[in-house]
């Protein structure tokens, strides 16, 4: 258009076009989809996307179709005119105008978003045109132009040559460095989402070249939707989804079942099809371009399908449907809105403001063409990827969708609640069953013990032979590790000396504790810890002497550790309020320090009594590698919030003690017995201290 004396036409500078392109698109795939839409508008039946990423910084993208192409007049008067609305093209009949996807006439700016230089080839029945748009070195104020070329080299020439008519866009020096493997994996799914494939006549193909030796092989893009992962489903289209949907799906449960995947159990649940009739169409008045309500009624209809996924955890979803794809490039759990068979909003759930957790499980494809009708204002935002939220047509769609989405989410919540209730009932019944078994076993054990005691009593009464006496003497000799049987004239002196040693050691321990309170950093010093351990050993030895009348020597001998533990507790005076039960099935002949092990046993008993335990059960047995000693009490246990591993920290006490006992037990087990020690909370009451010692231990 030429300016005249009375009329001056506006022109777009390069900077204006570049700013428009950058503002319209948020990523390369939305721009590519816009270029694909141009092929659909040109009534193409096949569209090809070739991406050469061998040099990611300078990638090449070729997009071509077999549409009707453009001659010189079309290029000059339509393509180069920014903002031309194709729907008012005089060359199109009414049916063709209604099929046109674009409306703003700015889709061609997608090429400028991707690259400042691209080539265009267009074939018609009469001619082939070669053009170049190069804005690499032009100034911001320059007016862009297209320059005719003699020819253009096409990488995907084999497939392009098969198109007798159509248009090819070749973009060079496209920066795709941010595109990784996962992005490429999701790209085909993402491109398939940009278009509604209700247009069965349009086929889209894509090829990627990532290495020099990669051949150009086009692969058909098809929608890959994980229908078999839907728990509840709504559909008001003419498409029959029965062959795509499953009869049932797997949902995770804690109840052991025959269906086990990895370490988890699953329950098979029948899916829900929403049969309720929802109001999805009607007639209404809408706001016109002048801001006033229309006088005529416009027909509207929301059609499509919507489902709620059983799970959106990738690995679990794949147990239901291998097609489930989720990565940083592609998120399937979205409610995609199509207008005129083209993706208008990637996730319409954002408009519904649904904050429920299962709102993220919704996926669907819905159609609402009233949003882009020629007789009402264009309500798409400037970037063409959203709509104005307060528009009356958007609000109409929200009103239609809310009951449907609500019904789907309720169905998913109900099955989840049902499974949780089943789990609660199962585990409560299991716990009751275990408690009953335990009670029965304890009763049987008690009866057996009473019978054993009665038989032993009769046996003791009947057996008074010399041989029995000698056996008893031999047993008592083995118990001399713990008992000094003779009451001699020196006992009073020994007891007095033991009392003096114990008193002095306790004074030293109290002094150490007071010093550590004033200087907490001392607790981290090795020498301080060693002194505290030594003092504690002296106190424990003195206490054990006073209890079992035995002068312990710190010796290391080969002996049966399990038997040693048994005999120790037989030597300790009984307490009516504290019962010790021992079950020893071990073969535990190893070298160990008697005095240190005795100190450990005393500490364990003392801790249980401090925790108000009435019973300490000791289990000693072997596995393939270890001698296991389990000390299980029914005391107060360990308060919630306390990390179990901290109980072994030196100087840290959660009772009224010094905080040395457990630390010294850990030091003994790990550094002298070459084993491990752990403490656990019991399911009902009390704690379990488990000591594991290597069978082959040689101290």
C-alpha positions as CSV (number, residue, x, y, z in Angstrom):
1,X,0.0,0.0,0.0
2,X,1.4,3.3,-1.1
3,X,1.0,6.5,1.0
4,X,-0.8,9.4,-0.6
5,X,-1.1,13.1,0.1
6,X,-4.2,12.5,2.3
7,X,-3.4,9.0,3.7
8,X,-0.3,7.5,5.4
9,X,-0.2,3.8,6.3
10,X,1.5,2.4,9.4
11,X,4.5,0.0,9.0
12,X,6.0,-2.5,11.4
13,X,9.7,-2.2,12.2
14,X,11.8,-5.3,12.9
15,X,11.9,-4.4,16.6
16,X,8.1,-4.3,16.8
17,X,7.7,-7.7,15.1
18,X,10.4,-9.2,17.4
19,X,8.7,-7.9,20.5
20,X,5.4,-9.2,19.3
21,X,6.8,-12.7,18.6
22,X,8.6,-12.8,22.0
23,X,5.5,-11.8,23.8
24,X,3.2,-14.3,22.1
25,X,5.0,-17.6,22.9
26,X,6.5,-19.0,26.1
27,X,8.5,-21.9,24.6
28,X,9.5,-23.4,21.2
29,X,6.7,-26.0,21.2
30,X,3.9,-23.4,21.3
31,X,5.6,-21.6,18.4
32,X,6.0,-24.8,16.4
33,X,2.4,-25.6,17.0
34,X,1.4,-22.2,15.6
35,X,3.3,-23.0,12.4
36,X,1.6,-26.4,12.2
37,X,-1.8,-24.6,12.5
38,X,-1.0,-22.6,9.4
39,X,-0.8,-26.0,7.5
40,X,-4.1,-27.1,8.9
41,X,-5.7,-23.8,7.8
42,X,-4.2,-24.4,4.3
43,X,-6.3,-27.6,4.2
44,X,-3.3,-29.9,4.4
45,X,-3.8,-33.6,5.0
46,X,-0.2,-34.2,6.1
47,X,2.2,-31.9,8.1
48,X,5.8,-32.7,8.8
49,X,8.2,-31.4,11.5
50,X,11.9,-32.1,11.1
51,X,14.3,-31.0,13.9
52,X,18.1,-31.3,13.4
53,X,19.7,-31.0,16.8
54,X,23.2,-32.3,16.0
55,X,24.4,-28.8,16.9
56,X,21.8,-27.8,19.6
57,X,22.9,-24.1,19.6
58,X,22.4,-23.8,15.9
59,X,19.6,-26.3,15.3
60,X,17.5,-26.4,12.1
61,X,13.7,-26.9,12.1
62,X,11.8,-27.6,8.9
63,X,8.0,-27.6,9.0
64,X,6.1,-28.4,5.8
65,X,2.7,-29.5,4.6
66,X,0.8,-30.6,1.5
67,X,-1.8,-27.7,1.7
68,X,-2.8,-25.5,-1.2
69,X,0.4,-23.3,-1.0
70,X,0.8,-19.5,-1.7
71,X,1.7,-17.7,-4.9
72,X,3.3,-14.3,-5.1
73,X,0.0,-12.5,-4.6
74,X,-0.9,-14.5,-1.5
75,X,2.6,-13.8,0.0
76,X,2.5,-10.1,-0.7
77,X,-1.1,-9.4,0.2
78,X,-1.9,-11.9,2.9
79,X,1.3,-13.6,4.4
80,X,3.2,-10.3,4.8
81,X,0.2,-8.5,6.2
82,X,0.5,-8.8,10.0
83,X,-2.9,-9.1,11.7
84,X,-5.0,-10.2,8.7
85,X,-8.0,-12.3,9.7
86,X,-8.1,-15.3,7.4
87,X,-11.8,-15.9,8.3
88,X,-12.7,-12.8,6.3
89,X,-10.7,-13.9,3.2
90,X,-12.9,-13.4,0.2
91,X,-11.3,-16.5,-1.5
92,X,-12.9,-18.8,1.2
93,X,-16.5,-20.0,1.4
94,X,-18.4,-20.1,4.6
95,X,-17.5,-23.8,5.4
96,X,-13.8,-23.0,4.9
97,X,-14.0,-19.9,7.1
98,X,-15.5,-21.9,9.9
99,X,-12.6,-24.4,9.7
100,X,-9.9,-21.7,10.0
101,X,-8.1,-22.1,13.4
102,X,-6.4,-18.7,13.6
103,X,-8.2,-15.3,14.0
104,X,-5.6,-12.7,14.9
105,X,-3.4,-13.1,11.8
106,X,-0.2,-13.0,13.8
107,X,0.7,-16.7,13.8
108,X,3.4,-16.1,11.3
109,X,5.4,-14.3,14.1
110,X,6.0,-17.8,15.6
111,X,8.9,-18.1,13.1
112,X,10.5,-14.9,14.4
113,X,10.2,-16.2,18.0
114,X,12.3,-19.2,17.0
115,X,14.9,-17.6,14.7
116,X,15.8,-14.2,13.2
117,X,16.4,-16.0,9.9
118,X,14.2,-18.4,8.0
119,X,13.4,-19.6,4.5
120,X,10.0,-20.1,2.9
121,X,9.2,-22.3,0.0
122,X,5.6,-22.4,-1.3
123,X,4.3,-24.7,-4.1
124,X,1.1,-24.1,-6.0
125,X,-0.3,-25.9,-9.0
126,X,1.4,-23.3,-11.2
127,X,4.7,-22.3,-9.6
128,X,7.3,-22.7,-6.8
129,X,8.4,-19.6,-4.8
130,X,11.7,-19.5,-2.8
131,X,12.0,-16.7,-0.2
132,X,14.3,-15.7,2.7
133,X,13.4,-13.6,5.7
134,X,16.8,-12.5,7.2
135,X,16.8,-10.1,10.1
136,X,20.2,-11.1,11.5
137,X,22.0,-7.9,10.7
138,X,19.2,-5.3,10.3
139,X,18.7,-2.4,12.6
140,X,15.7,-2.2,15.0
141,X,14.1,0.6,13.0
142,X,14.4,-1.2,9.6
143,X,11.3,-2.5,7.9
144,X,11.6,-6.3,7.4
145,X,11.3,-7.8,4.0
146,X,11.3,-11.1,2.1
147,X,13.9,-11.7,-0.6
148,X,13.4,-14.0,-3.5
149,X,15.9,-16.9,-3.7
150,X,16.9,-19.1,-6.7
151,X,16.7,-22.2,-4.6
152,X,16.8,-23.4,-1.0
153,X,18.4,-26.6,0.3
154,X,15.9,-28.8,2.2
155,X,17.2,-31.5,4.6
156,X,14.0,-33.5,4.5
157,X,13.8,-33.2,0.7
158,X,12.7,-36.8,0.1
159,X,9.4,-36.2,1.9
160,X,9.0,-32.6,0.8
161,X,9.3,-33.6,-2.9
162,X,6.3,-35.9,-2.4
163,X,4.2,-32.8,-1.7
164,X,2.9,-31.5,-5.0
165,X,1.6,-28.3,-3.3
166,X,2.2,-26.9,0.1
167,X,4.4,-24.6,2.1
168,X,7.8,-25.3,3.8
169,X,9.3,-23.1,6.6
170,X,13.0,-23.7,7.3
171,X,14.3,-22.1,10.4
172,X,18.1,-21.9,11.0
173,X,20.3,-21.2,14.0
174,X,17.5,-22.1,16.5
175,X,18.9,-22.4,20.0
176,X,17.6,-25.6,21.5
177,X,20.3,-26.1,24.2
178,X,17.7,-26.3,27.0
179,X,16.0,-29.3,25.3
180,X,17.1,-32.6,27.0
181,X,16.3,-36.3,26.5
182,X,13.2,-36.2,28.7
183,X,11.9,-33.1,26.8
184,X,12.2,-34.9,23.5
185,X,10.4,-37.9,25.0
186,X,7.5,-35.7,25.9
187,X,7.6,-33.6,22.8
188,X,5.5,-35.9,20.6
189,X,2.9,-36.2,23.3
190,X,3.0,-32.4,23.8
191,X,2.5,-31.7,20.1
192,X,-0.3,-34.2,19.9
193,X,-2.0,-32.3,22.7
194,X,-1.9,-29.1,20.7
195,X,-4.5,-30.4,18.2
196,X,-7.7,-32.2,18.5
197,X,-7.5,-35.2,16.3
198,X,-11.2,-35.2,15.6
199,X,-9.9,-34.0,12.2
200,X,-9.0,-37.5,11.1
201,X,-7.8,-36.2,7.7
202,X,-4.9,-34.3,9.2
203,X,-1.8,-36.4,10.0
204,X,1.3,-34.9,11.7
205,X,4.7,-36.5,11.5
206,X,8.0,-35.7,13.4
207,X,11.6,-36.6,13.0
208,X,14.7,-35.9,15.2
209,X,18.3,-35.9,14.3
210,X,20.6,-35.9,17.3
211,X,23.7,-37.5,15.9
212,X,25.5,-37.1,12.6
213,X,24.7,-40.6,11.4
214,X,21.0,-40.4,12.3
215,X,18.7,-40.9,9.3
216,X,15.7,-38.7,8.7
217,X,12.8,-41.0,9.6
218,X,9.4,-39.4,10.2
219,X,7.1,-40.9,12.9
220,X,3.4,-40.4,13.0
221,X,2.3,-38.4,16.1
222,X,-0.6,-40.1,17.8
223,X,-2.3,-39.3,21.1
224,X,-1.0,-41.6,23.8
225,X,-3.5,-41.3,26.7
226,X,-3.3,-43.6,29.6
227,X,-7.1,-44.5,29.6
228,X,-6.5,-47.7,31.6
229,X,-5.3,-45.6,34.6
230,X,-8.7,-43.7,35.0
231,X,-10.8,-44.7,38.0
232,X,-13.8,-42.5,37.1
233,X,-14.8,-41.2,33.6
234,X,-17.2,-38.8,32.0
235,X,-17.9,-38.6,28.2
236,X,-20.5,-36.8,26.2
237,X,-18.9,-37.2,22.7
238,X,-19.9,-39.6,20.0
239,X,-16.7,-41.6,20.6
240,X,-17.1,-45.0,22.2
241,X,-14.3,-45.4,24.8
242,X,-15.3,-48.8,25.9
243,X,-12.4,-50.5,24.1
244,X,-10.0,-48.0,25.7
245,X,-11.2,-48.0,29.3
246,X,-10.5,-50.9,31.7
247,X,-13.1,-52.8,33.6
248,X,-11.0,-52.2,36.8
249,X,-7.8,-50.6,38.0
250,X,-5.2,-51.2,40.7
251,X,-5.1,-49.1,43.8
252,X,-2.4,-49.3,46.5
253,X,-3.3,-50.9,49.9
254,X,-1.4,-51.9,53.0
255,X,-3.5,-55.1,53.3
256,X,-1.4,-58.1,52.0
257,X,-3.0,-59.5,48.8
258,X,-2.2,-61.7,45.8
259,X,-1.5,-58.6,43.7
260,X,2.0,-57.4,44.6
261,X,4.1,-55.0,42.6
262,X,7.6,-54.4,44.0
263,X,7.3,-54.1,47.7
264,X,3.6,-52.9,47.6
265,X,0.3,-54.6,47.6
266,X,-2.6,-53.6,45.3
267,X,-6.4,-54.0,45.2
268,X,-8.3,-54.3,42.0
269,X,-11.3,-51.9,41.9
270,X,-14.0,-51.6,39.3
271,X,-14.0,-48.2,37.5
272,X,-16.9,-45.7,37.7
273,X,-18.7,-44.3,34.6
274,X,-20.7,-41.2,35.3
275,X,-24.1,-41.8,33.9
276,X,-25.7,-38.7,35.4
277,X,-27.0,-36.2,32.9
278,X,-25.2,-32.9,33.2
279,X,-26.3,-29.6,31.6
280,X,-23.6,-29.1,28.9
281,X,-25.5,-27.1,26.3
282,X,-28.1,-24.5,25.8
283,X,-28.7,-20.9,24.5
284,X,-27.8,-17.6,26.1
285,X,-27.0,-14.0,25.4
286,X,-23.3,-12.9,25.6
287,X,-21.4,-9.6,25.8
288,X,-20.7,-8.0,22.4
289,X,-17.7,-5.9,21.2
290,X,-19.4,-2.7,22.4
291,X,-19.7,-4.1,26.0
292,X,-23.5,-4.6,25.7
293,X,-25.4,-7.9,25.9
294,X,-26.4,-9.3,22.6
295,X,-30.0,-9.3,21.5
296,X,-29.9,-12.7,19.8
297,X,-29.4,-16.0,21.6
298,X,-26.2,-17.9,20.9
299,X,-26.1,-21.7,21.0
300,X,-23.3,-23.2,23.1
301,X,-22.2,-26.8,23.9
302,X,-19.4,-28.2,26.0
303,X,-18.5,-31.7,24.7
304,X,-15.6,-33.9,25.5
305,X,-14.3,-36.5,27.9
306,X,-12.9,-36.1,31.5
307,X,-11.3,-38.7,33.8
308,X,-9.8,-38.8,37.2
309,X,-6.6,-40.9,37.4
310,X,-6.3,-43.7,39.9
311,X,-2.8,-42.4,40.7
312,X,-0.4,-39.9,39.2
313,X,2.7,-41.5,40.7
314,X,4.6,-42.6,37.6
315,X,5.6,-46.1,38.5
316,X,2.3,-47.0,40.1
317,X,0.3,-45.5,37.1
318,X,2.3,-47.7,34.7
319,X,1.0,-50.8,36.5
320,X,-2.4,-49.8,35.2
321,X,-1.3,-48.4,31.8
322,X,2.2,-48.4,30.2
323,X,1.2,-45.4,28.2
324,X,1.3,-43.1,31.3
325,X,4.0,-40.5,30.6
326,X,5.1,-37.9,33.0
327,X,8.3,-35.9,33.0
328,X,9.5,-32.3,33.1
329,X,8.4,-31.8,29.4
330,X,4.9,-33.4,29.7
331,X,2.3,-33.5,32.4
332,X,-0.7,-35.7,31.5
333,X,-2.9,-34.6,34.4
334,X,-4.4,-31.6,32.7
335,X,-7.8,-30.5,31.5
336,X,-7.1,-29.4,27.9
337,X,-9.5,-27.0,26.3
338,X,-9.9,-27.0,22.5
339,X,-11.5,-24.3,20.5
340,X,-12.0,-24.9,16.7
341,X,-10.0,-28.2,17.2
342,X,-6.9,-26.4,18.4
343,X,-5.6,-26.3,22.0
344,X,-6.6,-23.0,23.6
345,X,-5.8,-23.6,27.2
346,X,-3.3,-26.3,28.4
347,X,-5.0,-26.8,31.8
348,X,-8.4,-25.3,32.3
349,X,-8.4,-26.6,35.9
350,X,-6.5,-23.4,36.8
351,X,-9.7,-21.5,35.9
352,X,-11.8,-23.7,38.2
353,X,-9.7,-22.8,41.3
354,X,-10.1,-26.3,42.6
355,X,-7.8,-26.8,45.6
356,X,-8.7,-30.4,46.4
357,X,-5.7,-32.9,46.3
358,X,-7.4,-35.1,43.7
359,X,-7.9,-32.0,41.5
360,X,-4.4,-32.8,40.3
361,X,-5.6,-36.2,39.1
362,X,-7.9,-34.8,36.5
363,X,-7.2,-35.2,32.8
364,X,-9.5,-34.5,29.9
365,X,-10.1,-33.0,26.5
366,X,-13.1,-30.6,26.2
367,X,-14.4,-28.5,23.4
368,X,-16.2,-25.1,23.6
369,X,-16.3,-23.3,20.3
370,X,-18.5,-20.5,21.5
371,X,-15.2,-19.0,22.9
372,X,-14.1,-18.2,19.3
373,X,-17.1,-17.4,17.2
374,X,-17.0,-14.8,14.4
375,X,-20.1,-13.0,15.8
376,X,-18.6,-12.3,19.3
377,X,-15.5,-10.5,20.5
378,X,-12.1,-12.2,20.5
379,X,-11.4,-13.0,24.2
380,X,-8.0,-14.7,23.8
381,X,-5.2,-12.9,25.7
382,X,-2.3,-11.3,23.8
383,X,-0.1,-14.4,24.1
384,X,-2.9,-16.6,22.5
385,X,-2.4,-19.3,25.2
386,X,-5.1,-18.2,27.7
387,X,-8.5,-16.5,27.9
388,X,-9.8,-13.6,29.9
389,X,-11.0,-15.2,33.0
390,X,-13.9,-12.8,33.8
391,X,-15.5,-13.2,30.4
392,X,-19.1,-14.4,30.5
393,X,-18.4,-17.3,28.1
394,X,-15.5,-18.5,30.2
395,X,-17.7,-18.2,33.3
396,X,-20.4,-20.3,31.5
397,X,-17.9,-23.0,30.8
398,X,-16.7,-23.0,34.5
399,X,-20.4,-23.4,35.6
400,X,-20.8,-26.4,33.3
401,X,-17.6,-28.1,34.4
402,X,-17.8,-27.7,38.2
403,X,-20.5,-30.4,38.8
404,X,-18.7,-32.9,36.5
405,X,-15.3,-32.3,38.1
406,X,-16.9,-32.5,41.5
407,X,-18.5,-35.8,40.8
408,X,-15.2,-37.3,39.5
409,X,-13.3,-36.2,42.5
410,X,-15.9,-37.4,44.9
411,X,-15.8,-40.9,43.3
412,X,-12.0,-41.0,43.8
413,X,-12.3,-39.8,47.4
414,X,-14.9,-42.4,48.2
415,X,-12.8,-45.3,46.9
416,X,-9.8,-44.0,48.8
417,X,-11.8,-43.7,52.0
418,X,-13.2,-47.2,51.5
419,X,-9.7,-48.6,51.1
420,X,-8.5,-46.7,54.2
421,X,-11.4,-48.1,56.2
422,X,-10.7,-51.7,55.0
423,X,-7.1,-51.2,56.1
424,X,-8.1,-49.9,59.5
425,X,-10.5,-52.8,60.1
426,X,-8.0,-55.4,58.9
427,X,-5.1,-54.2,61.1
428,X,-7.3,-53.8,64.1
429,X,-8.6,-57.3,63.6
430,X,-5.0,-58.5,63.1
431,X,-3.8,-56.8,66.2
432,X,-6.7,-58.4,68.2
433,X,-5.9,-61.8,66.8
434,X,-2.2,-61.5,67.7
435,X,-3.1,-60.3,71.2
436,X,-5.4,-63.3,71.6
437,X,-2.7,-65.7,70.3
438,X,-0.2,-64.1,72.7
439,X,-2.6,-64.4,75.6
440,X,-3.3,-68.0,74.8
441,X,0.4,-68.8,74.4
442,X,1.2,-67.1,77.7
443,X,-1.6,-69.2,79.4
444,X,-0.3,-72.4,77.9
445,X,3.2,-71.4,78.9
446,X,2.1,-70.7,82.4
447,X,0.3,-74.1,82.7
448,X,3.4,-75.8,81.2
449,X,5.6,-74.0,83.7
450,X,3.4,-75.0,86.6
451,X,3.4,-78.6,85.4
452,X,7.2,-78.4,85.0
453,X,7.6,-77.0,88.5
454,X,5.4,-79.7,89.9
455,X,7.3,-82.5,88.1
456,X,10.6,-80.9,89.2
457,X,9.4,-80.8,92.8
458,X,8.5,-84.5,92.7
459,X,11.7,-85.3,91.0
460,X,13.7,-83.4,93.7
461,X,11.9,-85.3,96.4
462,X,12.5,-88.6,94.7
463,X,16.1,-88.0,93.6
464,X,18.4,-87.9,96.7
465,X,21.2,-90.0,95.4
466,X,24.9,-89.2,95.6
467,X,25.1,-88.9,91.8
468,X,22.5,-86.1,91.8
469,X,24.4,-84.4,94.6
470,X,27.7,-84.5,92.6
471,X,25.9,-83.0,89.5
472,X,24.6,-80.1,91.6
473,X,28.1,-79.5,93.0
474,X,29.5,-79.4,89.4
475,X,26.8,-76.8,88.4
476,X,27.6,-74.7,91.4
477,X,31.3,-74.8,90.5
478,X,30.4,-73.3,87.1
479,X,28.5,-70.6,88.9
480,X,31.6,-69.4,90.7
481,X,32.2,-66.9,87.9
482,X,29.5,-64.9,89.7
483,X,29.2,-66.2,93.3
484,X,31.8,-66.4,96.0
485,X,30.2,-69.0,98.2
486,X,32.4,-69.0,101.3
487,X,31.6,-66.6,104.2
488,X,35.0,-66.1,105.7
489,X,36.4,-64.0,108.4
490,X,37.5,-61.4,105.7
491,X,33.9,-60.8,104.4
492,X,33.4,-57.8,106.7
493,X,36.7,-56.2,105.6
494,X,35.9,-56.8,101.9
495,X,32.4,-55.3,102.2
496,X,33.8,-52.3,104.0
497,X,36.5,-51.8,101.4
498,X,33.9,-52.2,98.6
499,X,31.7,-49.6,100.3
500,X,34.6,-47.1,100.5
501,X,35.6,-47.7,96.8
502,X,32.0,-47.3,95.7
503,X,31.6,-44.1,97.7
504,X,34.8,-42.5,96.4
505,X,34.0,-43.4,92.8
506,X,30.5,-41.9,93.1
507,X,32.0,-38.7,94.5
508,X,34.3,-38.5,91.5
509,X,31.4,-39.2,89.1
510,X,29.4,-36.4,90.7
511,X,32.3,-34.0,90.3
512,X,32.8,-35.0,86.7
513,X,29.1,-34.3,86.1
514,X,29.3,-30.9,87.7
515,X,32.4,-30.0,85.7
516,X,30.7,-31.1,82.5
517,X,27.7,-28.8,83.2
518,X,30.0,-25.8,83.6
519,X,32.2,-26.8,80.6
520,X,29.9,-28.7,78.2
521,X,32.7,-29.0,75.5
522,X,34.5,-31.5,77.8
523,X,31.9,-34.1,76.8
524,X,33.5,-34.1,73.4
525,X,37.1,-34.8,74.7
526,X,38.3,-38.4,74.5
527,X,40.2,-38.3,77.8
528,X,37.2,-37.0,79.7
529,X,35.0,-39.7,78.2
530,X,37.6,-42.4,79.1
531,X,37.8,-41.2,82.7
532,X,34.0,-41.2,83.0
533,X,33.8,-44.8,81.5
534,X,36.5,-46.0,84.0
535,X,34.7,-44.5,87.0
536,X,31.4,-46.0,85.8
537,X,33.0,-49.4,85.6
538,X,34.4,-49.1,89.2
539,X,30.9,-48.2,90.4
540,X,29.2,-51.0,88.5
541,X,31.8,-53.5,89.8
542,X,31.3,-52.4,93.4
543,X,27.5,-52.6,93.0
544,X,27.7,-56.1,91.5
545,X,29.9,-57.2,94.3
546,X,27.5,-56.0,96.9
547,X,24.6,-57.7,95.1
548,X,26.0,-61.1,94.4
549,X,28.9,-61.3,96.9
550,X,31.5,-61.9,94.1
551,X,34.9,-60.2,93.6
552,X,35.0,-59.8,89.8
553,X,38.3,-59.8,88.1
554,X,38.7,-58.1,84.8
555,X,39.6,-61.2,82.7
556,X,39.0,-62.2,79.2
557,X,38.3,-65.9,78.7
558,X,36.8,-68.4,76.3
559,X,33.3,-69.2,77.6
560,X,29.7,-69.8,76.6
561,X,28.3,-66.2,76.6
562,X,24.6,-67.3,76.7
563,X,25.3,-69.6,79.7
564,X,27.2,-66.8,81.4
565,X,24.2,-64.5,81.1
566,X,21.9,-67.2,82.5
567,X,24.1,-67.8,85.5
568,X,24.6,-64.1,86.2
569,X,20.8,-63.5,86.6
570,X,20.4,-66.7,88.6
571,X,23.0,-65.3,91.0
572,X,21.3,-61.9,91.3
573,X,18.9,-61.7,94.3
574,X,15.3,-61.9,93.2
575,X,12.9,-58.9,93.4
576,X,9.1,-59.6,93.7
577,X,8.4,-56.5,91.7
578,X,10.8,-57.2,88.8
579,X,10.8,-60.5,86.9
580,X,13.6,-61.7,84.6
581,X,12.8,-64.3,82.0
582,X,15.6,-66.0,80.0
583,X,15.3,-68.0,76.8
584,X,18.7,-69.3,75.7
585,X,19.0,-71.4,72.5
586,X,22.4,-70.2,71.5
587,X,25.7,-71.9,70.9
588,X,27.8,-68.9,71.9
589,X,31.3,-70.0,73.0
590,X,33.5,-67.0,72.4
591,X,36.1,-64.8,74.2
592,X,34.7,-61.9,76.2
593,X,35.6,-59.7,79.2
594,X,33.6,-61.0,82.2
595,X,33.6,-57.8,84.2
596,X,32.6,-55.5,81.2
597,X,29.8,-57.9,80.2
598,X,28.6,-58.0,83.9
599,X,28.6,-54.2,83.9
600,X,26.5,-54.2,80.7
601,X,23.9,-56.6,82.2
602,X,23.7,-54.5,85.4
603,X,23.2,-51.3,83.4
604,X,20.4,-52.9,81.3
605,X,18.5,-54.2,84.4
606,X,19.0,-50.8,86.2
607,X,17.6,-48.9,83.1
608,X,14.5,-51.2,83.0
609,X,13.8,-50.7,86.6
610,X,14.1,-46.9,86.2
611,X,11.5,-47.1,83.4
612,X,9.1,-48.9,85.9
613,X,9.3,-52.2,84.1
614,X,8.0,-55.2,85.9
615,X,9.4,-57.8,83.4
616,X,12.7,-58.1,81.5
617,X,12.6,-60.8,78.8
618,X,16.0,-62.0,77.5
619,X,16.3,-64.0,74.3
620,X,19.7,-65.4,73.2
621,X,20.1,-67.2,69.9
622,X,22.3,-67.6,66.8
623,X,21.8,-66.7,63.2
624,X,24.3,-67.5,60.4
625,X,26.8,-64.9,61.5
626,X,25.9,-63.4,64.9
627,X,25.1,-64.2,68.5
628,X,21.9,-62.2,69.2
629,X,21.0,-61.0,72.7
630,X,17.6,-59.2,72.9
631,X,16.6,-57.5,76.2
632,X,12.9,-56.7,76.0
633,X,11.1,-54.9,78.9
634,X,7.6,-53.6,79.5
635,X,8.5,-50.2,81.0
636,X,7.5,-46.7,80.1
637,X,9.4,-46.8,76.9
638,X,11.0,-43.8,75.1
639,X,9.1,-40.6,74.7
640,X,8.0,-39.5,71.2
641,X,10.2,-36.9,69.6
642,X,13.4,-38.5,70.9
643,X,15.7,-39.9,68.1
644,X,16.7,-43.4,69.2
645,X,20.3,-43.1,68.0
646,X,20.9,-40.2,70.4
647,X,20.3,-42.4,73.4
648,X,23.9,-43.8,73.0
649,X,25.4,-40.3,73.0
650,X,27.8,-39.8,75.9
651,X,26.4,-37.7,78.8
652,X,22.8,-37.6,77.3
653,X,20.3,-39.0,79.7
654,X,16.5,-39.3,79.2
655,X,16.0,-40.8,82.7
656,X,17.5,-39.7,86.0
657,X,20.9,-41.2,85.2
658,X,24.3,-39.8,84.2
659,X,24.0,-40.6,80.5
660,X,27.1,-42.9,80.6
661,X,25.5,-46.4,80.8
662,X,24.2,-46.8,77.2
663,X,27.3,-44.9,75.8
664,X,29.5,-47.4,77.7
665,X,27.5,-50.4,76.4
666,X,27.9,-49.1,72.9
667,X,31.6,-48.7,73.4
668,X,31.9,-52.3,74.8
669,X,29.9,-53.9,72.0
670,X,31.5,-52.1,69.1
671,X,35.1,-51.9,70.2
672,X,35.6,-55.0,72.3
673,X,33.0,-57.5,71.1
674,X,33.1,-56.3,67.4
675,X,29.4,-56.1,67.2
676,X,26.5,-53.7,67.0
677,X,23.8,-52.4,69.4
678,X,20.5,-50.8,68.6
679,X,17.5,-49.8,70.6
680,X,13.8,-49.9,69.3
681,X,10.4,-48.9,70.6
682,X,8.1,-51.9,71.3
683,X,4.7,-51.9,69.6
684,X,2.8,-51.9,72.9
685,X,5.1,-51.0,75.8
686,X,8.7,-50.6,76.7
687,X,11.8,-51.0,74.6
688,X,14.1,-53.7,73.0
689,X,17.9,-53.4,73.2
690,X,19.4,-55.7,70.6
691,X,23.1,-56.7,70.8
692,X,24.7,-58.6,67.8
693,X,28.1,-60.2,68.3
694,X,30.1,-61.9,65.5
695,X,30.3,-65.7,66.1
696,X,33.9,-65.8,65.0
697,X,34.9,-63.0,67.4
698,X,38.3,-63.4,68.9
699,X,39.1,-60.7,71.3
